[in-house]
Amino acid sequence: MYKAFYGLNDNPFSIAPNPHYLFLSDRHREALAHLTYGLGETGGFVLLTGEVGTGKTTVSRCLLKQLPDNTDTAFILNPSLTEQELLATLCDELGIQYGESPSIKQLTDLISQYLLKNHQNDRNTVLIIDEAQHLRPEVLEQLRLLTNLETDTKKLLQVILIGQPELQQLLKRQELRQLAQRITARYHLLPLTVEEIQLYVQHRLQVAGRFEPLFTKKACKALHKFSGGIPRLTNLLCERALMAGYGQSKVPIDHHMIKQAAAEVLGELPVESSNKWPLTIAASLVIAFGVSLYLFFPQQGSNHSANTASATQSYNQTQTTQASNTPQNTSGSQMIVRAAMSQSRSIDNAFAGLFALWDKQPIIGLTACQAAKQQGLLCHQQQGNWNSIARLNYPAVVYLEDQQANQFYGVVVAREGEQILLQLSEQQLWVNKDWFNRHFSGTFELLWKATGDIPREISRTSNLSQIQWLENSLAMIGQRSARLVNSFDNNLEQELMSFQRQHGLKSDGIAGNQTLVQINLYLNQQGPRLSKQAGRS
């Protein structure tokens, strides 16, 4: 229903397992590495635990895809079985035929024969049990007995147990100590961090066809707060927030909408403290102190008013204002900033300021990006922080929020150390990085000029000249010496994936269009810059 409104071609936050939306955070990759290592060992059991919805099944499905072709797998999703039922289910999964009402011994013999035959044919057998915390102790003991079948070098059946944290407690029982000693790899999957939630949300939006950020920085923080970093809960909250945004015709999704979605999905919200006495007392002390200063230093009060009038006049004349730390100028500077913020509610006005830096202008009847394309420029929208803007070193339209969470727009024009030259409406103000970070919502847009055609992608199958260009480009960005490569090797893939993760791109080791645009933004030398030397801040 809302897909066309947001520019999506699919529902990005369905809780149904869809391999196209596979997102592997660093934690998921580490879990996958542990499981792969465990299967490579000679032991019989590998253990993966985690809270509900953290992505355990996602990791197991990814593992299945990485298993060698000579592997037979059995997947048991409902482990609430007796010993006989478990053995029968394992036979069903492996295609082992058995008669009516077989005994445990008959089923065990059939499975043993199958495992021996598989070994002779150089095939491996892996059993994966999901929701394994529901296994009964006697069933787990039966599994251990199955893994007794072995050669001098390996177990003929390897078992992956996937379950909630209770599974760890179950395996600590005295009667299961022999099984616990056979676990060759363990990993407990933790929830996603705030940064990973941002990457997760943007990844799913990109798969669904939207590459522009849709959730503000504060919205992603709220998602992490209310979901606890659980991907499944994050999906539910995002889905509900998108429905609300569609109903209100509102873009982007902000933290207020996430809070409302949490109230609807979770049923209740954390109770916020209503004790306002400390704030009231503090405010009273500030007012009293200010009145005392005015009474004891009336002459300074007069100078203060004069400076305020002078600063306001400077604002009306559209001159650059430098915020001063002296008492006389502080109030006047704050008035100028507040006035400029109130007049900066239009993103079109902000883009007009950005166009002017490129010696271009908006075109009536066209969007900013359409007008840019007509004049030989390209638009690029990204989500990040001040460091993201500083690294790219381009002037940018920035999405800002005041103390009441009302949105306004500015243009980052230049930077000098910790100071940022920000244009709000027609007023240019020097603000410090702390002020900027307090108001920046995380979304920014810039203009750039491509120097040539950008290929659709560079991958392992690309020609060597493109692969070498990718190596040279990543080396230049990373300020390291480039290697002479003769293939798209693992080192290049890891460098590329690190670059993709750093910039909120799909970390798939393939330089697609979005990745190549990001690389070209670094390499391009045309157009205005924030400072003569790009740097991290």
VOPA-971436 format. One line per field, with one value per residue (C-alpha): residue in three letters; residue number from 1; x, y, z. Coordinates in nm, 4 decimals, always signed. Example, Ala and Ser with C-alpha at 12.3 -4.5 7.8 and 13.67 -1.06 7.14 Angstrom:
BEGIN
rest <- (ala,ser)
nr <- (1,2)
u <- (+1.2300,+1.3670)
v <- (-0.4500,-0.1060)
w <- (+0.7800,+0.7140)
end
This chain:
BEGIN
rest <- (met,tyr,lys,ala,phe,tyr,gly,leu,asn,asp,asn,pro,phe,ser,ile,ala,pro,asn,pro,his,tyr,leu,phe,leu,ser,asp,arg,his,arg,glu,ala,leu,ala,his,leu,thr,tyr,gly,leu,gly,glu,thr,gly,gly,phe,val,leu,leu,thr,gly,glu,val,gly,thr,gly,lys,thr,thr,val,ser,arg,cys,leu,leu,lys,gln,leu,pro,asp,asn,thr,asp,thr,ala,phe,ile,leu,asn,pro,ser,leu,thr,glu,gln,glu,leu,leu,ala,thr,leu,cys,asp,glu,leu,gly,ile,gln,tyr,gly,glu,ser,pro,ser,ile,lys,gln,leu,thr,asp,leu,ile,ser,gln,tyr,leu,leu,lys,asn,his,gln,asn,asp,arg,asn,thr,val,leu,ile,ile,asp,glu,ala,gln,his,leu,arg,pro,glu,val,leu,glu,gln,leu,arg,leu,leu,thr,asn,leu,glu,thr,asp,thr,lys,lys,leu,leu,gln,val,ile,leu,ile,gly,gln,pro,glu,leu,gln,gln,leu,leu,lys,arg,gln,glu,leu,arg,gln,leu,ala,gln,arg,ile,thr,ala,arg,tyr,his,leu,leu,pro,leu,thr,val,glu,glu,ile,gln,leu,tyr,val,gln,his,arg,leu,gln,val,ala,gly,arg,phe,glu,pro,leu,phe,thr,lys,lys,ala,cys,lys,ala,leu,his,lys,phe,ser,gly,gly,ile,pro,arg,leu,thr,asn,leu,leu,cys,glu,arg,ala,leu,met,ala,gly,tyr,gly,gln,ser,lys,val,pro,ile,asp,his,his,met,ile,lys,gln,ala,ala,ala,glu,val,leu,gly,glu,leu,pro,val,glu,ser,ser,asn,lys,trp,pro,leu,thr,ile,ala,ala,ser,leu,val,ile,ala,phe,gly,val,ser,leu,tyr,leu,phe,phe,pro,gln,gln,gly,ser,asn,his,ser,ala,asn,thr,ala,ser,ala,thr,gln,ser,tyr,asn,gln,thr,gln,thr,thr,gln,ala,ser,asn,thr,pro,gln,asn,thr,ser,gly,ser,gln,met,ile,val,arg,ala,ala,met,ser,gln,ser,arg,ser,ile,asp,asn,ala,phe,ala,gly,leu,phe,ala,leu,trp,asp,lys,gln,pro,ile,ile,gly,leu,thr,ala,cys,gln,ala,ala,lys,gln,gln,gly,leu,leu,cys,his,gln,gln,gln,gly,asn,trp,asn,ser,ile,ala,arg,leu,asn,tyr,pro,ala,val,val,tyr,leu,glu,asp,gln,gln,ala,asn,gln,phe,tyr,gly,val,val,val,ala,arg,glu,gly,glu,gln,ile,leu,leu,gln,leu,ser,glu,gln,gln,leu,trp,val,asn,lys,asp,trp,phe,asn,arg,his,phe,ser,gly,thr,phe,glu,leu,leu,trp,lys,ala,thr,gly,asp,ile,pro,arg,glu,ile,ser,arg,thr,ser,asn,leu,ser,gln,ile,gln,trp,leu,glu,asn,ser,leu,ala,met,ile,gly,gln,arg,ser,ala,arg,leu,val,asn,ser,phe,asp,asn,asn,leu,glu,gln,glu,leu,met,ser,phe,gln,arg,gln,his,gly,leu,lys,ser,asp,gly,ile,ala,gly,asn,gln,thr,leu,val,gln,ile,asn,leu,tyr,leu,asn,gln,gln,gly,pro,arg,leu,ser,lys,gln,ala,gly,arg,ser)
nr <- (1,2,3,4,5,6,7,8,9,10,11,12,13,14,15,16,17,18,19,20,21,22,23,24,25,26,27,28,29,30,31,32,33,34,35,36,37,38,39,40,41,42,43,44,45,46,47,48,49,50,51,52,53,54,55,56,57,58,59,60,61,62,63,64,65,66,67,68,69,70,71,72,73,74,75,76,77,78,79,80,81,82,83,84,85,86,87,88,89,90,91,92,93,94,95,96,97,98,99,100,101,102,103,104,105,106,107,108,109,110,111,112,113,114,115,116,117,118,119,120,121,122,123,124,125,126,127,128,129,130,131,132,133,134,135,136,137,138,139,140,141,142,143,144,145,146,147,148,149,150,151,152,153,154,155,156,157,158,159,160,161,162,163,164,165,166,167,168,169,170,171,172,173,174,175,176,177,178,179,180,181,182,183,184,185,186,187,188,189,190,191,192,193,194,195,196,197,198,199,200,201,202,203,204,205,206,207,208,209,210,211,212,213,214,215,216,217,218,219,220,221,222,223,224,225,226,227,228,229,230,231,232,233,234,235,236,237,238,239,240,241,242,243,244,245,246,247,248,249,250,251,252,253,254,255,256,257,258,259,260,261,262,263,264,265,266,267,268,269,270,271,272,273,274,275,276,277,278,279,280,281,282,283,284,285,286,287,288,289,290,291,292,293,294,295,296,297,298,299,300,301,302,303,304,305,306,307,308,309,310,311,312,313,314,315,316,317,318,319,320,321,322,323,324,325,326,327,328,329,330,331,332,333,334,335,336,337,338,339,340,341,342,343,344,345,346,347,348,349,350,351,352,353,354,355,356,357,358,359,360,361,362,363,364,365,366,367,368,369,370,371,372,373,374,375,376,377,378,379,380,381,382,383,384,385,386,387,388,389,390,391,392,393,394,395,396,397,398,399,400,401,402,403,404,405,406,407,408,409,410,411,412,413,414,415,416,417,418,419,420,421,422,423,424,425,426,427,428,429,430,431,432,433,434,435,436,437,438,439,440,441,442,443,444,445,446,447,448,449,450,451,452,453,454,455,456,457,458,459,460,461,462,463,464,465,466,467,468,469,470,471,472,473,474,475,476,477,478,479,480,481,482,483,484,485,486,487,488,489,490,491,492,493,494,495,496,497,498,499,500,501,502,503,504,505,506,507,508,509,510,511,512,513,514,515,516,517,518,519,520,521,522,523,524,525,526,527,528,529,530,531,532,533,534,535,536,537)
u <- (+0.0000,+0.2806,+0.5464,+0.4872,+0.4810,+0.8309,+0.9700,+0.9928,+0.9340,+0.8936,+0.8056,+1.1488,+1.0492,+0.8541,+0.9437,+0.9265,+1.2777,+1.3802,+1.7371,+1.7415,+1.7386,+2.0222,+2.2168,+2.5263,+2.6588,+3.0088,+2.8523,+2.6705,+2.9892,+3.1772,+2.9066,+2.9227,+3.3008,+3.2693,+3.0178,+3.2276,+3.5345,+3.3424,+3.2280,+3.5846,+3.6965,+3.6660,+3.4066,+3.0387,+2.8563,+2.8504,+2.6418,+2.4787,+2.2653,+2.0981,+1.7833,+1.4645,+1.4884,+1.8644,+1.9179,+2.0192,+1.8147,+1.9639,+2.3142,+2.2192,+2.0686,+2.3811,+2.5890,+2.3867,+2.4757,+2.8439,+2.8519,+3.0389,+2.8357,+2.9225,+2.7221,+2.3845,+2.1868,+1.8923,+1.7034,+1.4734,+1.2590,+1.0380,+1.2539,+0.9746,+1.0086,+1.0718,+1.3886,+1.2068,+1.0381,+1.3681,+1.5361,+1.2396,+1.2447,+1.6177,+1.5493,+1.2772,+1.5108,+1.7862,+1.5507,+1.6109,+1.3296,+1.1976,+0.9045,+0.5994,+0.6538,+1.0313,+1.2199,+1.4924,+1.7526,+1.6174,+1.6219,+1.9704,+2.1016,+1.9523,+2.1088,+2.4465,+2.4382,+2.3551,+2.6414,+2.8932,+2.7833,+2.8089,+3.1615,+3.2652,+3.1280,+3.3242,+3.0086,+2.9496,+2.6313,+2.5181,+2.2128,+2.0849,+1.8318,+1.6588,+1.4880,+1.7111,+1.6337,+1.3167,+1.5109,+1.4663,+1.7812,+1.7222,+1.6884,+2.0163,+2.1817,+2.0474,+2.2051,+2.5362,+2.5188,+2.4602,+2.7826,+2.9763,+3.0009,+3.3404,+3.6598,+4.0125,+3.9947,+3.6334,+3.2786,+3.0404,+2.7566,+2.7983,+2.5225,+2.4518,+2.2345,+2.0635,+1.8609,+1.7812,+2.0076,+1.8228,+2.0016,+2.3300,+2.1753,+2.0325,+2.3763,+2.5202,+2.3152,+2.5205,+2.3737,+2.4713,+2.8351,+2.9619,+2.7760,+2.8949,+3.2556,+3.2045,+3.1036,+3.3907,+3.2577,+3.0199,+2.8874,+2.6284,+2.4731,+2.4206,+2.1703,+2.2767,+2.4422,+2.3011,+2.5398,+2.4441,+2.0740,+2.1349,+2.3178,+2.0511,+1.7630,+1.9416,+2.0396,+1.6802,+1.5613,+1.8256,+1.7269,+1.3669,+1.4765,+1.5239,+1.8815,+1.8005,+1.7853,+1.4295,+1.4832,+1.6512,+1.9511,+1.7345,+1.4789,+1.7480,+1.8528,+1.4896,+1.4634,+1.7601,+1.6174,+1.2754,+1.3831,+1.6882,+1.8826,+1.6644,+1.6240,+1.2757,+1.1411,+1.3145,+1.1237,+0.7921,+0.8624,+0.9783,+0.6735,+0.4362,+0.6242,+0.6115,+0.2354,+0.2028,+0.4254,+0.2209,-0.1007,+0.0452,+0.2249,+0.5412,+0.9035,+1.1488,+1.0480,+1.1482,+1.1920,+0.8427,+0.6919,+0.9136,+0.8011,+0.4368,+0.5040,+0.6651,+0.3588,+0.1389,+0.3627,+0.5037,+0.1956,+0.3864,+0.6834,+0.9418,+0.8077,+0.9982,+1.0711,+0.8190,+1.0241,+1.0802,+1.1924,+1.5676,+1.5039,+1.2762,+1.5313,+1.8118,+1.6081,+1.5223,+1.8890,+1.9860,+1.7167,+1.8139,+2.1794,+2.0978,+1.8864,+2.1672,+2.4167,+2.1863,+2.1252,+2.4895,+2.6285,+2.3731,+2.6393,+2.7243,+2.3511,+2.3406,+2.6426,+2.4783,+2.1683,+2.3828,+2.5761,+2.2520,+2.1221,+2.4534,+2.4448,+2.0842,+2.1798,+2.4620,+2.2052,+1.9781,+2.2714,+2.3365,+2.6903,+2.8808,+2.8474,+3.1111,+2.9591,+3.1556,+3.2186,+3.2094,+2.9035,+2.8146,+2.7876,+2.6456,+2.2792,+2.2955,+2.4561,+2.1900,+1.9161,+2.0755,+2.1000,+1.7395,+1.6144,+1.8118,+1.6838,+1.3217,+1.3704,+1.5316,+1.2336,+1.2475,+1.4824,+1.4434,+1.6043,+1.8894,+1.9472,+1.9481,+2.2429,+2.4184,+2.3621,+2.5176,+2.8405,+2.8597,+2.7747,+2.4446,+2.0839,+1.7561,+1.5123,+1.1455,+0.9259,+1.2086,+1.3267,+1.6762,+1.8200,+1.6445,+1.7811,+2.1286,+2.1147,+2.0063,+2.3238,+2.5680,+2.5716,+2.4601,+2.2836,+2.4044,+2.2135,+2.3737,+2.3237,+2.6087,+2.7659,+2.9949,+3.2910,+3.1052,+3.0682,+3.4249,+3.5736,+3.3923,+3.4861,+3.1945,+2.9512,+2.6241,+2.2613,+2.2140,+1.8927,+1.8839,+1.6482,+1.5869,+1.5276,+1.1593,+1.2595,+1.1275,+1.3241,+1.5186,+1.7802,+2.1218,+2.4239,+2.7678,+2.9806,+3.3312,+3.5253,+3.8263,+3.9340,+3.6457,+3.4505,+3.1872,+3.0537,+2.6815,+2.4375,+2.0846,+1.8517,+2.0617,+2.2696,+2.6123,+2.7157,+3.0279,+2.9189,+3.1316,+3.1189,+2.9330,+2.6501,+2.6324,+2.6239,+2.3412,+2.1235,+2.2286,+1.9694,+2.2162,+2.0966,+2.2840,+2.2792,+2.5513,+2.6136,+2.9056,+3.0275,+3.1199,+3.4358,+3.3263,+3.0937,+3.0675,+3.0529,+2.7572,+2.9810,+3.3314,+3.3514,+3.5650,+3.4543,+3.5520,+3.8494,+4.1904,+4.2094,+3.8882,+4.0092,+4.3417,+4.1550,+3.9510,+4.2689,+4.4351,+4.1274,+4.0838,+4.4554,+4.4382,+4.1353,+4.2984,+4.6255,+4.8299,+5.0460,+4.8577,+4.9391,+4.9842,+4.7056,+4.6431,+4.2955,+4.0141,+4.1781,+4.0631,+4.2638,+4.0869,+3.7514,+3.8153,+3.9286,+3.6146,+3.3833,+3.5463,+3.4898,+3.1258,+3.0590,+3.2183,+2.9794,+2.6585,+2.6595,+2.5698,+2.8825,+2.8833,+3.2360,+3.0992,+3.1585,+2.8076,+2.6802,+2.6360,+2.9829,+3.1430,+2.9676,+3.1031,+3.4565,+3.4306,+3.3213,+3.6571,+3.8600,+3.6793,+3.8600,+3.5954,+3.3773,+3.3886,+3.5312,+3.4847,+3.8581,+4.1689,+4.2721,+4.0149,+4.0503,+3.8785,+3.7430)
v <- (+0.0000,+0.2460,+0.1138,+0.3692,+0.6566,+0.5714,+0.4637,+0.0959,-0.2073,-0.4508,-0.4616,-0.4140,-0.5023,-0.8243,-1.0690,-1.3607,-1.5030,-1.3742,-1.4543,-1.1371,-0.9297,-1.1199,-0.8779,-1.0061,-0.7735,-0.8225,-1.0326,-1.2550,-1.2990,-1.3949,-1.6466,-1.7906,-1.8205,-2.0074,-2.2541,-2.3116,-2.3703,-2.6117,-2.8185,-2.8342,-2.9941,-3.3605,-3.3116,-3.3895,-3.0759,-2.7031,-2.4612,-2.1296,-1.9427,-1.6028,-1.4216,-1.4520,-1.2627,-1.1964,-1.3786,-1.7320,-1.8866,-1.6339,-1.7491,-2.1158,-2.0621,-1.8784,-2.1673,-2.4136,-2.2228,-2.2455,-2.6189,-2.8246,-2.9934,-3.3348,-3.2616,-3.4117,-3.1980,-3.2683,-2.9718,-3.0270,-2.7234,-2.8769,-3.0608,-3.1333,-3.5025,-3.8292,-4.0264,-4.2495,-3.9528,-3.7694,-4.0699,-4.1178,-3.7498,-3.7716,-4.0706,-3.8739,-3.5780,-3.8023,-4.0123,-4.3322,-4.5874,-4.7734,-5.0018,-4.9506,-4.8935,-4.9306,-4.9622,-4.7218,-4.9899,-5.0437,-4.6691,-4.6339,-4.9220,-4.7719,-4.4315,-4.5931,-4.7815,-4.4569,-4.2698,-4.5436,-4.5546,-4.1738,-4.1871,-4.4504,-4.2260,-3.9266,-3.7461,-3.5569,-3.5580,-3.2613,-3.2382,-2.8904,-2.8591,-2.5240,-2.4263,-2.6864,-2.5520,-2.7646,-3.0907,-3.3312,-3.4500,-3.8102,-3.6997,-3.5070,-3.8176,-4.0181,-3.7616,-3.8041,-4.1800,-4.1234,-3.9237,-4.2155,-4.3551,-4.2350,-4.3144,-4.2530,-3.8912,-3.7685,-3.8097,-3.9448,-3.7209,-3.3597,-3.1772,-2.8034,-2.7020,-2.3636,-2.2245,-1.9566,-1.8885,-2.1557,-2.4138,-2.3220,-2.3915,-2.7208,-2.8401,-2.7687,-3.0525,-3.3322,-3.6057,-3.4109,-3.3419,-3.5920,-3.4113,-3.0706,-3.1900,-3.2728,-2.9186,-2.7934,-2.4397,-2.2158,-1.8702,-1.6517,-1.4041,-1.0589,-0.7945,-0.5304,-0.2065,+0.1384,+0.1675,-0.1795,-0.0948,+0.2036,-0.0185,-0.2891,-0.0507,+0.1142,-0.2264,-0.3491,-0.0244,-0.0544,-0.4131,-0.2908,-0.0267,+0.2907,+0.4163,+0.7493,+0.7399,+0.7241,+0.7110,+1.0004,+0.9453,+0.9974,+0.7517,+0.4824,+0.5531,+0.5192,+0.1925,+0.0564,+0.1804,+0.0193,-0.2971,-0.3629,-0.4296,-0.7303,-0.7420,-0.8981,-0.6289,-0.3652,-0.4937,-0.4700,-0.1144,+0.0001,-0.1515,+0.0249,+0.3564,+0.3386,+0.2857,+0.5904,+0.7992,+0.7005,+0.7969,+1.1378,+1.1800,+1.2417,+1.1864,+1.1137,+0.8868,+1.0583,+0.9410,+1.0550,+0.8140,+0.5320,+0.6018,+0.5863,+0.2646,+0.1154,+0.2043,+0.0204,-0.2816,-0.3364,-0.2196,-0.0037,+0.2302,+0.2902,+0.5368,+0.8624,+1.0484,+1.3239,+1.4860,+1.8381,+1.9972,+1.9869,+2.1603,+2.4176,+2.4972,+2.5231,+2.7560,+2.9750,+3.0030,+3.1022,+3.3719,+3.5034,+3.5151,+3.6985,+3.9591,+4.0135,+4.0763,+4.3277,+4.5148,+4.5266,+4.6001,+4.8243,+4.9725,+4.6261,+4.5683,+4.8760,+4.7598,+4.4221,+4.5742,+4.7776,+4.4684,+4.2785,+4.5552,+4.5597,+4.1824,+4.1944,+4.4624,+4.2364,+3.9596,+4.1881,+4.2807,+3.9068,+3.9092,+3.6214,+3.6151,+3.4766,+3.3580,+3.5183,+3.3736,+3.7121,+3.7808,+4.0931,+3.9101,+3.5717,+3.6750,+3.8627,+3.5678,+3.3327,+3.5622,+3.5625,+3.1815,+3.1377,+3.3826,+3.2080,+2.8662,+2.9829,+3.1061,+2.7820,+2.5483,+2.5126,+2.2561,+2.4310,+2.7444,+2.5341,+2.3771,+2.7253,+2.8048,+2.4824,+2.5530,+2.8978,+2.7393,+2.5520,+2.8674,+2.7058,+2.7823,+2.5986,+2.5513,+2.6313,+2.3245,+2.0742,+1.9056,+1.9904,+1.6675,+1.7129,+2.0691,+1.9424,+1.6813,+1.9453,+2.1380,+1.8476,+1.7607,+1.4587,+1.4366,+1.2165,+1.1590,+0.9855,+0.9214,+0.9563,+1.2027,+1.5049,+1.2781,+1.1451,+1.5003,+1.5990,+1.2933,+1.3625,+1.7343,+1.8606,+2.1421,+1.9747,+2.0420,+1.9111,+1.8058,+1.9661,+1.9638,+2.2312,+2.1648,+2.0960,+1.8370,+2.0607,+2.0156,+2.2910,+2.2877,+2.4411,+2.4267,+2.3329,+2.5813,+2.5503,+2.4264,+2.5416,+2.2975,+2.2596,+2.5477,+2.4942,+2.7673,+2.6996,+2.8848,+2.9138,+3.0883,+3.3862,+3.4061,+3.2413,+3.1505,+2.9975,+2.7198,+2.4703,+2.0966,+2.0325,+2.2656,+2.0978,+1.7453,+1.8415,+1.9559,+1.7259,+1.4536,+1.2405,+1.3016,+1.5164,+1.5733,+1.7023,+1.7777,+1.6396,+1.6124,+1.2736,+1.2714,+0.9779,+0.6802,+0.4791,+0.1006,-0.0901,-0.3010,-0.4364,-0.7938,-1.1067,-1.1539,-0.8014,-0.7361,-0.6833,-0.3111,-0.2431,-0.4597,-0.2731,+0.0605,-0.0524,-0.1508,+0.1819,+0.3805,+0.2074,+0.2469,+0.6200,+0.6626,+0.4578,+0.6499,+0.3349,+0.2036,+0.0263,-0.3363,-0.4786,-0.7367,-1.0109,-1.1022,-0.9890,-1.1522,-1.1875,-0.8865,-0.6599,-0.8066,-0.7402,-0.3825,-0.3262,-0.4733,-0.2582,+0.0503,-0.0505,-0.1029,+0.2318,+0.4104,+0.2213,+0.0299,-0.3316,-0.5171,-0.7841,-0.7500,-0.6336,-0.2744,-0.1932,+0.1435,+0.2947,+0.1822,+0.3155,+0.6514,+0.6720,+0.5941,+0.8524,+1.1168,+1.0759,+1.0752,+1.3579,+1.6929,+1.9100,+2.1638,+2.3456,+2.1878,+2.2498,+2.2877,+2.2713,+1.9455,+1.6808,+1.5292,+1.3463,+1.5345)
w <- (+0.0000,+0.0830,-0.1579,-0.4338,-0.1830,-0.0558,-0.3937,-0.2959,-0.5150,-0.2257,+0.1435,+0.3095,+0.6650,+0.6317,+0.9102,+0.6651,+0.5996,+0.2571,+0.1414,-0.0715,+0.2497,+0.4151,+0.6354,+0.8096,+1.0765,+1.2146,+1.4912,+1.2420,+1.0389,+1.3535,+1.4450,+1.0940,+1.1201,+1.4518,+1.3080,+0.9968,+1.2142,+1.4347,+1.1375,+1.0133,+1.3380,+1.4328,+1.7070,+1.6870,+1.8130,+1.7343,+1.9462,+1.8484,+2.1017,+2.1155,+2.2198,+2.0166,+1.6878,+1.6902,+1.3590,+1.4564,+1.1764,+0.9333,+1.0269,+0.9932,+0.6469,+0.5410,+0.6726,+0.4670,+0.1503,+0.2344,+0.2975,+0.0346,-0.2377,-0.0933,+0.2238,+0.3103,+0.5570,+0.7818,+0.9300,+1.2298,+1.3157,+1.5857,+1.8389,+2.0915,+2.0146,+2.1897,+2.1188,+1.8703,+1.6982,+1.6641,+1.5017,+1.2666,+1.1726,+1.1006,+0.8727,+0.6950,+0.6380,+0.4967,+0.2874,+0.4847,+0.4454,+0.7515,+0.8307,+1.0504,+1.4232,+1.4178,+1.7441,+1.8533,+1.7745,+1.4209,+1.3478,+1.4943,+1.2817,+0.9645,+1.0392,+1.1143,+0.7822,+0.5998,+0.7677,+0.6874,+0.3242,+0.3022,+0.4422,+0.1882,-0.0872,+0.0538,+0.1647,+0.4907,+0.6988,+0.9076,+1.1337,+1.2249,+1.5084,+1.5586,+1.8868,+2.0520,+2.4002,+2.3791,+2.3459,+2.6341,+2.8147,+2.7079,+2.3431,+2.3661,+2.5083,+2.2139,+1.9785,+2.1570,+2.1061,+1.7343,+1.7115,+1.8597,+1.5096,+1.3897,+1.2051,+1.3305,+1.2073,+1.2134,+1.3379,+1.0737,+1.1957,+1.2961,+1.4846,+1.5018,+1.7974,+1.7637,+2.0507,+2.3025,+2.6057,+2.8060,+2.5912,+2.7601,+3.0995,+2.9756,+2.8656,+3.2117,+3.3605,+3.5148,+3.2933,+2.9786,+3.0702,+2.8118,+2.5344,+2.6564,+2.6302,+2.2620,+2.1619,+1.9464,+1.8840,+2.0779,+1.9933,+2.1647,+1.9198,+2.0736,+1.9508,+1.6973,+1.8074,+1.7228,+1.4265,+1.3024,+1.3281,+1.0966,+0.8468,+0.8794,+0.8055,+0.5126,+0.3711,+0.3642,+0.2055,-0.0670,-0.1452,-0.1787,-0.4288,-0.2217,-0.1895,-0.0230,+0.3597,+0.4925,+0.8698,+1.0521,+1.2771,+1.5856,+1.4459,+1.4228,+1.7811,+1.8867,+1.6934,+1.8870,+2.2167,+2.1720,+1.9858,+2.2016,+1.8815,+1.7906,+1.4087,+1.4199,+1.6524,+1.4402,+1.1363,+1.3200,+1.4380,+1.0937,+0.9257,+1.1647,+1.1311,+0.7508,+0.7662,+0.9926,+0.7669,+0.4646,+0.6432,+0.7305,+0.3931,+0.5957,+0.4948,+0.6539,+0.9417,+1.2675,+1.6266,+1.7279,+1.4756,+1.6040,+1.9606,+1.8526,+1.6606,+1.9723,+2.1778,+1.9275,+1.8679,+2.2163,+2.4062,+2.6533,+2.6723,+2.9436,+3.1983,+3.1809,+3.4996,+3.5694,+3.8439,+3.7120,+4.0404,+3.9575,+3.6254,+3.7879,+4.0568,+3.8017,+3.5821,+3.8813,+3.9765,+3.6228,+3.6110,+3.9526,+3.8566,+3.5339,+3.7170,+3.9685,+3.6917,+3.5295,+3.8577,+3.9597,+3.6102,+3.4343,+3.2036,+3.0693,+3.0173,+2.7923,+2.5959,+2.5660,+2.4037,+2.1687,+2.0631,+2.0068,+1.7821,+1.5943,+1.5443,+1.4238,+1.1757,+1.0563,+1.0007,+0.7991,+0.5764,+0.5049,+0.6394,+0.7932,+1.1726,+1.4068,+1.7345,+2.0184,+2.3626,+2.5363,+2.7569,+2.5598,+2.2266,+2.3322,+2.3501,+2.0225,+1.8457,+1.9811,+1.8545,+1.5088,+1.5062,+1.6222,+1.3615,+1.0890,+1.1984,+1.1864,+0.8290,+0.7078,+0.6886,+0.3079,+0.1563,-0.1809,-0.0371,+0.0985,-0.2428,-0.3972,-0.1709,-0.2735,-0.6435,-0.5982,-0.4706,-0.8027,-1.0011,-1.0970,-1.0134,-0.9493,-1.2391,-1.1803,-1.2144,-1.1576,-0.8428,-0.7197,-0.8596,-1.1937,-1.2152,-1.1283,-1.4053,-1.6573,-1.5696,-1.5844,-1.2133,-1.0111,-0.6756,-0.3936,-0.0701,+0.2260,+0.5953,+0.8409,+1.0836,+1.0611,+0.9835,+0.6781,+0.5427,+0.6320,+0.4593,+0.1325,+0.1629,-0.0484,+0.0423,+0.1365,+0.2203,+0.5745,+0.7480,+1.0938,+1.3930,+1.6558,+2.0256,+1.9569,+1.6927,+1.4135,+1.0936,+0.9209,+0.6475,+0.5991,+0.3727,+0.5031,+0.3098,+0.4573,+0.7591,+0.9557,+1.2230,+1.4685,+1.3131,+1.0417,+0.8150,+0.7913,+0.5670,+0.7047,+0.4618,+0.3474,+0.6663,+0.7003,+1.0547,+1.2039,+1.4425,+1.6324,+1.5777,+1.9042,+1.8005,+1.4601,+1.6065,+1.8447,+1.5550,+1.2688,+1.1946,+0.9993,+0.6415,+0.3907,+0.0138,-0.2144,-0.5808,-0.7793,-1.1370,-1.2836,-1.4948,-1.7111,-1.7353,-1.4148,-1.4748,-1.3371,-1.1134,-1.0604,-0.9311,-0.9604,-1.3218,-1.4333,-1.6586,-1.4990,-1.5788,-1.3828,-1.0930,-1.0832,-1.0925,-0.7919,-0.6029,-0.6889,-0.5839,-0.2482,-0.1812,-0.2526,-0.0280,+0.2476,+0.2041,+0.1451,-0.1378,-0.4152,-0.4982,-0.8447,-0.8680,-1.1211,-0.9962,-0.7671,-0.4638,-0.1028,+0.0150,-0.2342,-0.1387,+0.2325,+0.1594,-0.0467,+0.2174,+0.4864,+0.2695,+0.2146,+0.5854,+0.6711,+0.4346,+0.5130,+0.1836,+0.1219,+0.2336,-0.0373,-0.1781,-0.5144,-0.6248,-0.7480,-0.8643,-0.5172,-0.4083,-0.7268,-0.6839,-0.3288,-0.4517,-0.7295,-0.4784,-0.3079,-0.6286,-0.8082,-0.8008,-0.9709,-0.7942,-0.4598,-0.1441,+0.2273,+0.2808,+0.0669,+0.2323,+0.3128,+0.6544,+0.9309,+1.2244)
end
